[in-house]
Amino acid sequence: MWGFRGTERAGASDGVPPWTRLEHRARYDFAATWVRGGVVVDCACGDGSGARAYLRGRPDLLLGLDLDVESIERARGTVADPAARFEVADATALPCADQSVDLYISLETIEHVPDAEAMLAECVRVLRPEGRFICSTPNRHVTNPGTTAGDQPICRFHRREYAPDEFLGLLRPYFGVIARYGQNEVGDGRRFVLAGLRRISRHRLAARLSQAVKLTRLARDDPERHAVVPVTAGHMYDFMVAVCSQPQPSRRQTECPR
């Protein structure tokens, strides 16, 4: 779910490919398994589609945050639960006290943020010492094969996309423990195609061809294939998911309204 002002969004009623809807639902369901009461932040909550899944874990408070006013209004109108609250807020300036959050969920968000480190520093500030951070993001080796971290992703709404080692490197200064998961394992045939695409100098062409492979899912798509699973060494996934714990103090802590 994205809800940044003027950027990519995929709400429950938005026109998106069927596999995208299944991917979102699988990520919501995975994150929901980590909700066990307490205070939960749903960053870039959009229209509240994820919040409805997280409420199954009966949080004491579910705080949905988004920069987009329209998305927040939609969430308030569609999620009727006294434990849920929705507010307009920036991921780098959360309306939360220090060490007040038990679970911070950020799905398909970090690739949109201009300063990912500022976002992570703010996440560390609000998490309790035993709190967890769940984060997902596209794998650049799949979405934009052959590109570097400095190249503009084919999706114009993304500021930066990460390779697996870069994603881990981004998270490590902020968390003592990082459990790695993946979504949509890339099969041998597609890996062969991606290896060829990485040799194409025109990276936008390679990215478009990589995305075109997904059109085969219009004929047949199994919801089970979108499940978020522990990473197997040497395997490739469309999306990277991290469950982070032991938040670490950061020299980039940012001040925000309490």
Beta strands, then each sheet from edge to edge (+ up, - down):
strand 1: 39-43
strand 2: 61-66
strand 3: 84-88
strand 4: 101-107
strand 5: 127-138
strand 6: 175-185
strand 7: 228-230
strand 8: 237-247
sheet 1: 3+ 2+ 1+ 4+ 5+ 8- 6+ 7-
end
